[in-house]
Amino acid sequence: MSKLKKVSFIVILAALAGGTIFLLTWDIPAPAQPVTKTLNDDRFPS
């Protein structure tokens, strides 16, 4: 492999590893407001 291909492979591998580590350690905040939705009775047969 040429030197450029080796460097490109290492950069891509490092970016993938960094992105994976970031997503695994990111503390995603919970929603600030509760989600409520009213469903019509027409949608449920009785």
PAGUZA-927017 format. One record per residue (C-alpha): residue in three letters; x, y, z. Coordinates in steps of 0.05 Angstrom, whole numbers, plus 5000, padded with zeros to 4 digits. Layout:
residues N
AlaXYZ ...
***
This chain:
residues 46
Met500050005000 Ser502350704986 Lys503751185042 Leu497551605025 Lys492950995029 Lys495850795097 Val494951505125 Ser487851545097 Phe486050865128 Ile488851075196 Val485051735194 Ile478451395176 Leu479550865229 Ala481051385282 Ala474851785262 Leu470351165268 Ala473350975334 Gly472651685361 Gly465351725338 Thr463851055370 Ile466951255436 Phe463251915435 Leu456451585424 Leu457851065478 Thr459751575531 Trp454852135513 Asp449752265569 Ile443652445528 Pro439052905569 Ala431852695582 Pro426253115551 Ala424853745591 Gln417353715583 Pro412753105588 Val409652875523 Thr402052795526 Lys397252605470 Thr389752505474 Leu386951945432 Asn379751945406 Asp375151385428 Asp373251285355 Arg379850945342 Phe378250385391 Pro372449925374 Ser368249705433 
***
